[in-house]
Amino acid sequence: MDMMAVTGLNQPDFCSISTFRRRHSLALRGLFVQVLRLCHTAGLVKLGHVAVDGNKLSANAS
């Protein structure tokens, strides 16, 4: 389903999205876990450890 259909063709700004995420963080966290479990049950993902590297690297965009 296209998100624009859900929002009635309105595009929320970043403040609205941030406020929504803050207001519903516990429910969204639970929903995320449920989606991961469903995907795991369906064999779409493997549950494991994820590591994020916070190093900043210089880049040349040219």
CNS distance restraints for C-alpha pairs under 8 A (distance, minus, plus):
assign (resid   1 and name CA) (resid   5 and name CA) 7.35 0.50 0.50
assign (resid   1 and name CA) (resid   6 and name CA) 7.90 0.50 0.50
assign (resid   2 and name CA) (resid   6 and name CA) 6.96 0.50 0.50
assign (resid   3 and name CA) (resid   7 and name CA) 6.31 0.50 0.50
assign (resid   4 and name CA) (resid   8 and name CA) 6.01 0.50 0.50
assign (resid   4 and name CA) (resid   9 and name CA) 4.68 0.50 0.50
assign (resid   4 and name CA) (resid  10 and name CA) 6.73 0.50 0.50
assign (resid   4 and name CA) (resid  11 and name CA) 7.38 0.50 0.50
assign (resid   5 and name CA) (resid   9 and name CA) 5.96 0.50 0.50
assign (resid   7 and name CA) (resid  11 and name CA) 7.25 0.50 0.50
assign (resid  12 and name CA) (resid  16 and name CA) 5.96 0.50 0.50
assign (resid  12 and name CA) (resid  17 and name CA) 6.69 0.50 0.50
assign (resid  13 and name CA) (resid  17 and name CA) 6.57 0.50 0.50
assign (resid  14 and name CA) (resid  18 and name CA) 6.04 0.50 0.50
assign (resid  15 and name CA) (resid  19 and name CA) 6.04 0.50 0.50
assign (resid  16 and name CA) (resid  20 and name CA) 6.11 0.50 0.50
assign (resid  17 and name CA) (resid  21 and name CA) 6.18 0.50 0.50
assign (resid  18 and name CA) (resid  22 and name CA) 6.19 0.50 0.50
assign (resid  19 and name CA) (resid  23 and name CA) 6.01 0.50 0.50
assign (resid  20 and name CA) (resid  24 and name CA) 6.07 0.50 0.50
assign (resid  21 and name CA) (resid  25 and name CA) 5.41 0.50 0.50
assign (resid  21 and name CA) (resid  28 and name CA) 7.64 0.50 0.50
assign (resid  24 and name CA) (resid  28 and name CA) 6.05 0.50 0.50
assign (resid  25 and name CA) (resid  29 and name CA) 6.00 0.50 0.50
assign (resid  26 and name CA) (resid  30 and name CA) 6.33 0.50 0.50
assign (resid  27 and name CA) (resid  31 and name CA) 6.09 0.50 0.50
assign (resid  28 and name CA) (resid  32 and name CA) 6.02 0.50 0.50
assign (resid  29 and name CA) (resid  33 and name CA) 6.40 0.50 0.50
assign (resid  30 and name CA) (resid  34 and name CA) 6.26 0.50 0.50
assign (resid  31 and name CA) (resid  35 and name CA) 6.20 0.50 0.50
assign (resid  32 and name CA) (resid  36 and name CA) 6.26 0.50 0.50
assign (resid  33 and name CA) (resid  37 and name CA) 6.19 0.50 0.50
assign (resid  34 and name CA) (resid  38 and name CA) 6.20 0.50 0.50
assign (resid  35 and name CA) (resid  39 and name CA) 6.14 0.50 0.50
assign (resid  36 and name CA) (resid  40 and name CA) 6.05 0.50 0.50
assign (resid  36 and name CA) (resid  45 and name CA) 7.64 0.50 0.50
assign (resid  37 and name CA) (resid  41 and name CA) 6.12 0.50 0.50
assign (resid  38 and name CA) (resid  42 and name CA) 6.19 0.50 0.50
assign (resid  39 and name CA) (resid  43 and name CA) 6.18 0.50 0.50
assign (resid  39 and name CA) (resid  44 and name CA) 5.05 0.50 0.50
assign (resid  39 and name CA) (resid  45 and name CA) 5.84 0.50 0.50
assign (resid  40 and name CA) (resid  44 and name CA) 5.72 0.50 0.50
assign (resid  40 and name CA) (resid  45 and name CA) 5.04 0.50 0.50
assign (resid  40 and name CA) (resid  46 and name CA) 5.98 0.50 0.50
assign (resid  40 and name CA) (resid  47 and name CA) 6.99 0.50 0.50
